[in-house]
Amino acid sequence: MTEKKKILVLSDHPLSPSGVGTQTKYVIEALLKTGRYQFYCLGGAIKHENYEPIAVQPYGQDWIIQPIDGYGNHEVIRSIMHTNKPDMVWFMTDPRFWSWLWEIEGEIRALCPMVYYHVWDNYPPPKFNRKYYMSNDVIACISKVTHNIVKSVAPDVESYYMPHSVDTEVFKKLSDKKVKDFATDGFGMPISTDVTTFFWNNRNARRKQSGTLMFWFKEFLDIVGKDKARLVMHTDPKDPNGQDLYAIIEELELINGEILISHNKVDPKVLAKMYNMADCTLNISDAEGFGLATLESLACETPIIVNMTGGLQEQVTDGTQWFGVGIEPSSKAVIGSQVVPYIYEDRISKQDFIDALLKMHNMTKKERKELGKKCRQHVLNNYNFEQFESRWVELIDNTIEKHGSWESREGFVSWRFEEVTLPEGFEKVA
């Protein structure tokens, strides 16, 4: 019997509800189905009550999660490398979290390949990331924007467009009775054709524009009437990285169910009911690598209103058809930090957003239903789960075969030749 290949995974905890965690879980489960792989995961980015390793059932020793603060450090990785001898290191999320890992890429890649599932939100092409891109054997890109950026900044690196996916057996259209029962029991709100329900499922953080959304929604209600629409926000209203959403509700005097907050973490099947309960899902983030919530919404036949930024723009249209309303940014400010010197921040205008709400609100029930069917077909055509799984299996299989590990490691050298330009006043010696 062929020995299973071992993969060390660094990411959000793969059983956490975050988009990064969810996609990591999907990739792992796809590879476990082959019977050819084992996984040792450092589950980071959440608070842990217990730091004992967990064997995920029903996979047993084929899938071990080691809870960890942050994402790891040099000594942890060195210890795992020489104790577990992984055949690959697979890691995901924003490159700002991995600079410490790339510092020792020469040690890691001498033993096994590094595969990075890359998240990047926007242009201009980040030339400052080139040194990071060059430190991987393979880069998988979550969106077309990310893939184009990698090809522009580091064309010599092997890269692939590998968009997110959702389980369309969970996220799907549900019966009217199930949706009505859920809305009544879960939120105490009646389902009525006279009330348009908008849904927002995001972290309450600055770039998500949660406060802006609420203030602009109030102005929309002033046009259509407070009894004609409502906003359901699935988020933490007291997130320290965001705004006090309850305070905003009070300030706007929307205390009679015009804005409802769902703050408890829920099972994906419950989340699917929320999308079904809504007439439209919103995301006006000023930067968004992909935006998993809107893809889940489309799979449930609920159209979307989104900012045309990052991965959101490829969800709302396939280039021919539209699956909701895509709002072009009215401004593209160049912002940055000491770590990220420059990146566009895409902001939409209030009027464009209110116009989009009005367009969706004024649709007939039949029109929204027909649009919803196209939404799901878009997901099935371009982001289906079977294709997601098969592409990841193919990529990992090919990487293992092409690059090898430990004794069979091929294609990596820890040095390179570069022509050095001499400063003015210096002469080349023969």
JOPE-V260148 format. One record per residue. RES is the residue in one letter. SS is DSSP state (a for helix, b for strand, c for the rest). Layout:
res | ss
RES | SS
RES | SS
This chain:
res | ss
M | c
T | c
E | c
K | c
K | b
K | b
I | b
L | b
V | b
L | b
S | b
D | b
H | c
P | c
L | c
S | c
P | c
S | c
G | a
V | a
G | a
T | a
Q | a
T | a
K | a
Y | a
V | a
I | a
E | a
A | a
L | a
L | a
K | c
T | c
G | c
R | c
Y | b
Q | b
F | b
Y | b
C | b
L | b
G | b
G | b
A | c
I | c
K | c
H | c
E | c
N | c
Y | c
E | c
P | c
I | b
A | b
V | c
Q | c
P | c
Y | c
G | a
Q | a
D | a
W | b
I | b
I | b
Q | b
P | b
I | c
D | c
G | c
Y | c
G | c
N | c
H | a
E | a
V | a
I | a
R | a
S | a
I | a
M | a
H | a
T | a
N | a
K | c
P | c
D | c
M | b
V | b
W | b
F | b
M | b
T | b
D | b
P | a
R | a
F | a
W | c
S | a
W | a
L | a
W | a
E | c
I | c
E | a
G | a
E | a
I | a
R | a
A | c
L | c
C | b
P | b
M | b
V | b
Y | b
Y | b
H | b
V | b
W | c
D | c
N | c
Y | c
P | c
P | c
P | c
K | a
F | a
N | a
R | a
K | a
Y | a
Y | a
M | c
S | c
N | c
D | c
V | b
I | b
A | b
C | b
I | c
S | c
K | a
V | a
T | a
H | a
N | a
I | a
V | a
K | a
S | a
V | a
A | c
P | c
D | c
V | c
E | b
S | b
Y | b
Y | b
M | c
P | c
H | c
S | c
V | c
D | c
T | c
E | c
V | c
F | c
K | c
K | c
L | c
S | c
D | a
K | a
K | a
V | a
K | a
D | a
F | a
A | a
T | a
D | a
G | a
F | a
G | c
M | c
P | c
I | c
S | c
T | c
D | c
V | c
T | b
T | b
F | b
F | b
W | b
N | b
N | c
R | c
N | c
A | c
R | a
R | a
K | a
Q | c
S | a
G | a
T | a
L | a
M | a
F | a
W | a
F | a
K | a
E | a
F | a
L | a
D | a
I | a
V | a
G | c
K | c
D | c
K | c
A | b
R | b
L | b
V | b
M | b
H | b
T | c
D | c
P | c
K | c
D | c
P | c
N | c
G | c
Q | c
D | c
L | a
Y | a
A | a
I | a
I | a
E | a
E | a
L | a
E | c
L | c
I | c
N | c
G | c
E | c
I | b
L | b
I | b
S | b
H | c
N | c
K | c
V | c
D | c
P | a
K | a
V | a
L | a
A | a
K | a
M | a
Y | a
N | a
M | a
A | c
D | c
C | b
T | b
L | b
N | b
I | c
S | c
D | c
A | c
E | c
G | c
F | c
G | c
L | a
A | a
T | a
L | a
E | a
S | a
L | a
A | a
C | c
E | c
T | c
P | c
I | b
I | b
V | b
N | b
M | c
T | c
G | c
G | c
L | a
Q | a
E | a
Q | a
V | a
T | b
D | c
G | c
T | c
Q | c
W | b
F | c
G | b
V | b
G | b
I | b
E | c
P | c
S | c
S | b
K | b
A | b
V | b
I | b
G | c
S | c
Q | c
V | c
V | c
P | c
Y | c
I | b
Y | b
E | b
D | b
R | b
I | c
S | c
K | a
Q | a
D | a
F | a
I | a
D | a
A | a
L | a
L | a
K | a
M | a
H | a
N | c
M | c
T | c
K | a
K | a
E | a
R | a
K | a
E | a
L | a
G | a
K | a
K | a
C | a
R | a
Q | a
H | a
V | a
L | a
N | a
N | a
Y | c
N | c
F | a
E | a
Q | a
F | a
E | a
S | a
R | a
W | a
V | a
E | a
L | a
I | a
D | a
N | a
T | a
I | a
E | a
K | a
H | a
G | c
S | b
W | a
E | a
S | a
R | c
E | c
G | c
F | c
V | c
S | c
W | c
R | c
F | c
E | c
E | c
V | c
T | c
L | c
P | c
E | c
G | c
F | c
E | c
K | c
V | c
A | c
